[in-house]
Amino acid sequence: MSLRVVSSPSLLNAWSQTLVRAMSTQGGSKNIGFVGLGNMGANMASNLIKAGHKLHVFDISKSACDGLAAKGATVYAKTSELAQNSDFVITMLPNNAIVDKSYEEMTADGVNKDTIFIDSSTIAPELVKTLQKRISAKGARFIDAPVSGGVPGAEQATLTFMVGGTDAEYNAVKAVLECMGKRITHCGVYGMGQAAKLCNNMMLAISMIGVSEAMNLAVRQGLDAKVFAEIINSSTGRCWASEIYNPVPGICPTAPANKDYAGGFSSALITKDLGLASGVANSSNTPIPLGSLAHKIYTSLCTQGLGNKDFSVVYDQMKKEKFSV
């Protein structure tokens, strides 16, 4: 009896994907570098450790590094050394300038040709294209994979990843991203992950302002905040900002509103993202009247010294009648 090898493309593809997933998730077989251990990054990195990966970390905060070291991560003083010892490198950083500088430093001494760099920050699509060209010229690969889901999603490994890159690159990183997220979506070529993220975050800012405005008006009329929140969340006004991240203290137990708007997603970062969205809108001649207004509102909060507060603090300012545009 002879053994016949089946060469069906669909069967081979299914087998290869199974193999990629197994190699990426079983027995800590992958060395993964993680740069940027803030509110989001620290939780994402922790989930990679839970999945069995060997983690190499860097952050300017010693306490952030110590927290991951206590969970088994190896801390590096130089990102260039971290990258040399990693199969994948994930960056989760605040803005364009820091991302650009970090990649310049990280790849200055060369890169391993098999390393895939994954940026999960929120940056301009044009910077993504610049970094991709720079890193591919050095022989490695780079993709953009920003996330949505906030700190709760990072904690629970339920983030949505929006990936920009080739089909092959998407398939190569998917299993790793699944350790941190629930939905991994291929958005298209380099920069399309960021395009999706900026549009999503613009919608997030608009909806948070809308929920804050409606909640404040309801309370001012004498409605109980919890009762009205229940009405919203079982009616047409329901959204993530009302159901998961309600800006009124006492509605969502895990929301920053219950911690004096500390932690979470800062007003400074949402302002930065709205600025990026405005830039993209201008370059594509796209009207964004509500996005522009949201940018002005959050810029105003930052000028009032609230940049470090969670972006849901917009409700608190409305309640206190300290709101202006």
C-alpha positions in Angstrom: 0.0 0.0 0.0 1.4 3.4 -1.0 0.8 6.6 0.8 -0.7 9.3 -1.3 0.1 12.9 -0.4 -2.8 15.3 -0.7 -1.7 18.6 -2.1 -5.0 20.5 -2.0 -4.2 24.3 -1.6 -7.0 24.7 1.0 -5.8 21.8 3.0 -2.2 22.9 2.9 -3.2 26.4 3.9 -5.2 25.1 6.8 -2.3 22.9 7.9 0.2 25.8 7.7 -2.0 28.1 9.8 -2.4 25.4 12.4 1.4 25.0 12.5 1.9 28.8 12.8 -0.5 29.0 15.6 1.0 26.1 17.4 4.5 27.4 17.1 3.5 30.9 18.3 1.4 29.9 21.3 2.7 26.6 22.7 5.3 26.2 25.3 6.6 29.8 25.2 8.3 29.0 21.9 8.4 32.6 20.7 10.7 35.4 22.0 8.6 38.6 22.0 9.9 42.1 22.7 7.5 44.7 24.1 8.3 48.4 24.2 5.9 50.7 26.1 4.4 49.4 29.3 1.7 52.0 30.0 -1.9 51.4 31.0 -2.5 49.4 27.8 1.0 47.9 27.1 1.5 46.5 30.6 -1.7 44.5 30.4 -1.0 43.4 26.8 2.5 42.2 27.8 1.1 40.3 30.8 -1.3 38.4 28.5 1.6 37.3 26.3 3.3 35.9 29.4 0.1 34.1 30.3 0.0 32.6 26.8 3.5 31.1 27.4 5.7 33.4 25.4 9.1 34.5 26.5 8.9 38.3 27.0 11.6 40.9 26.6 10.5 44.3 27.8 11.6 48.0 27.8 10.1 51.1 29.3 11.4 54.4 30.7 9.5 53.6 33.9 11.4 51.3 36.3 8.3 50.4 38.2 6.5 49.3 35.0 9.5 47.1 34.1 9.7 45.7 37.6 6.0 44.8 37.4 6.6 42.7 34.3 9.9 41.3 35.6 7.9 39.9 38.6 5.8 38.0 36.1 8.8 36.5 34.4 9.8 39.0 31.7 13.4 40.0 31.0 14.1 43.7 31.2 16.4 45.4 28.8 18.3 48.7 29.1 18.5 49.1 25.3 15.8 48.5 22.8 18.4 47.5 20.2 19.4 44.5 22.3 15.8 43.6 23.0 15.1 43.6 19.2 18.1 41.4 18.5 16.7 38.7 20.8 13.1 38.8 19.7 11.1 37.0 17.0 8.5 39.7 17.2 8.7 43.2 18.6 5.5 45.0 19.7 5.6 48.8 20.4 2.8 50.6 22.3 3.9 54.2 22.6 2.2 57.7 23.0 2.8 59.6 19.8 4.5 60.0 16.3 7.7 61.5 17.6 8.3 58.9 20.3 7.5 56.0 17.9 9.8 57.4 15.2 12.7 58.0 17.7 12.2 54.6 19.3 12.4 52.7 16.0 15.5 54.8 14.9 17.2 53.8 18.2 16.0 50.2 18.1 17.2 49.5 14.6 20.4 51.6 14.5 22.7 48.6 14.9 20.8 46.5 12.3 18.0 44.0 12.7 17.5 40.3 12.4 15.9 39.6 9.0 13.4 37.2 10.6 12.1 39.7 13.1 8.6 41.2 12.6 8.1 44.6 14.1 4.4 45.4 15.1 3.4 48.9 16.1 0.2 49.0 18.1 0.5 52.7 18.9 -1.9 55.3 17.3 0.2 57.2 14.8 -0.2 58.9 11.4 -0.6 56.5 8.4 2.2 58.3 6.6 4.6 57.5 9.5 3.6 53.9 9.2 4.7 53.9 5.5 8.0 55.7 6.4 8.8 53.1 9.1 7.9 50.2 6.9 10.3 51.4 4.2 13.0 52.1 6.7 12.8 48.7 8.4 12.3 46.7 5.2 15.4 48.4 3.8 17.3 46.9 6.8 16.0 43.4 6.0 13.2 43.0 8.5 9.4 43.4 8.4 7.1 46.1 9.9 3.3 46.3 10.1 0.8 48.5 11.9 -1.6 46.9 14.2 -3.3 49.5 16.4 -5.9 48.4 18.9 -9.4 49.3 20.2 -11.0 48.1 23.4 -9.4 50.4 26.0 -7.8 49.2 29.3 -10.7 46.7 30.0 -10.0 45.1 26.7 -6.2 45.0 27.3 -6.8 43.5 30.8 -9.2 40.8 29.5 -7.4 40.1 26.2 -10.4 41.1 24.2 -8.9 43.9 22.1 -9.6 44.4 18.4 -6.4 44.7 16.3 -6.5 46.5 13.0 -3.7 45.2 10.9 -2.0 46.9 7.9 0.4 44.8 5.9 0.6 41.9 3.4 -1.5 38.8 3.6 1.6 36.8 4.6 2.5 39.3 7.3 -1.0 39.2 8.7 -1.0 35.4 8.8 2.5 35.5 10.5 1.4 37.7 13.4 -2.3 36.7 13.8 -1.6 34.0 16.4 0.5 36.3 18.5 -2.1 39.0 18.4 -4.8 36.6 19.4 -3.0 36.2 22.8 -4.0 39.8 23.5 -7.2 40.3 21.4 -10.5 38.7 20.4 -10.8 40.1 16.9 -7.8 40.4 14.5 -8.8 42.2 11.3 -6.7 42.6 8.2 -7.5 46.1 7.0 -5.3 46.2 3.9 -1.9 47.6 3.0 0.5 49.4 5.3 -1.2 52.3 7.1 -4.7 51.0 6.7 -4.7 49.7 10.3 -4.0 53.3 11.5 -6.7 54.7 9.1 -9.3 52.4 10.7 -8.0 53.3 14.2 -8.2 57.1 13.7 -11.7 56.9 12.4 -12.7 54.6 15.3 -11.2 57.0 17.9 -12.9 60.0 16.3 -16.2 58.2 16.7 -15.3 57.2 20.3 -14.6 60.9 21.2 -17.8 62.0 19.6 -19.9 59.3 21.4 -18.3 60.0 24.8 -19.2 63.7 24.5 -22.7 62.7 23.4 -23.2 60.3 26.4 -21.8 62.9 28.8 -24.1 65.6 27.4 -27.2 63.3 27.6 -26.4 62.0 31.0 -25.9 65.5 32.4 -29.1 66.8 30.9 -31.1 63.8 32.3 -29.7 64.3 35.8 -30.4 68.0 35.6 -34.0 67.2 34.9 -34.3 65.0 38.0 -33.8 61.5 36.4 -31.8 59.0 38.4 -28.4 58.4 36.6 -28.6 54.6 36.9 -32.1 54.5 35.7 -31.3 56.6 32.7 -28.2 54.6 31.9 -30.3 51.4 31.9 -32.7 53.1 29.5 -29.8 54.2 27.1 -28.3 50.7 27.2 -31.6 49.0 26.3 -32.5 51.6 23.7 -31.1 53.3 20.6 -28.5 55.4 22.4 -26.5 52.4 23.5 -22.8 52.5 22.8 -19.5 51.5 24.3 -19.2 54.8 26.1 -22.6 54.4 27.8 -22.5 50.6 28.5 -18.8 49.8 29.3 -17.2 53.1 30.1 -20.0 55.3 31.4 -18.6 58.7 32.5 -21.0 59.0 35.5 -19.5 57.7 38.8 -21.4 54.6 40.1 -22.7 53.3 36.8 -19.9 51.0 35.5 -17.8 49.6 38.4 -14.5 49.4 36.5 -14.8 52.7 34.7 -12.3 55.5 35.5 -15.2 57.7 36.6 -15.2 55.8 39.8 -11.5 56.7 40.5 -11.8 60.4 40.0 -11.1 59.8 36.3 -7.6 58.5 36.9 -5.9 56.0 34.6 -7.7 54.8 31.5 -7.3 56.7 28.2 -6.1 60.2 28.9 -7.7 63.3 27.5 -4.2 64.2 26.1 -4.1 61.0 24.0 -7.6 61.3 22.6 -6.8 65.0 21.7 -3.6 63.7 19.9 -5.7 61.1 18.0 -8.3 63.7 17.0 -5.5 65.9 15.7 -4.2 63.0 13.6 -7.7 62.4 12.3 -8.1 66.1 11.4 -4.8 66.0 9.5 -6.0 62.9 7.5 -9.3 64.6 6.9 -7.6 67.8 5.6 -5.3 65.8 3.3 -8.2 63.9 1.8 -10.6 66.9 1.7 -13.1 65.1 3.9 -15.5 67.1 6.1 -15.6 66.1 9.8 -17.8 68.7 11.5 -18.3 66.6 14.7 -14.8 65.4 14.7 -13.5 68.9 14.5 -15.8 70.0 17.4 -14.7 67.0 19.5 -11.0 68.1 18.9 -11.8 71.6 20.1 -13.6 70.3 23.2 -10.7 68.0 24.2 -8.1 70.6 23.4 -10.0 72.9 25.8 -9.9 70.2 28.5 -6.2 69.9 28.1 -5.6 73.6 28.4 -7.6 73.4 31.7 -5.0 71.0 33.1 -7.0 67.8 32.6 -4.8 66.2 30.0 -3.8 63.4 32.4 -7.4 62.6 33.4 -9.3 60.0 31.5 -11.2 61.3 28.5 -14.6 60.6 30.2 -13.8 63.6 32.5 -15.7 65.7 29.9 -18.8 64.7 31.9 -17.4 66.0 35.1 -16.7 69.4 33.5 -20.2 69.6 32.1 -21.7 68.8 35.5 -19.6 71.5 37.2 -20.5 74.0 34.4 -16.8 74.4 33.7 -17.3 73.4 30.1 -16.4 75.6 27.2 -15.3 75.4 23.6 
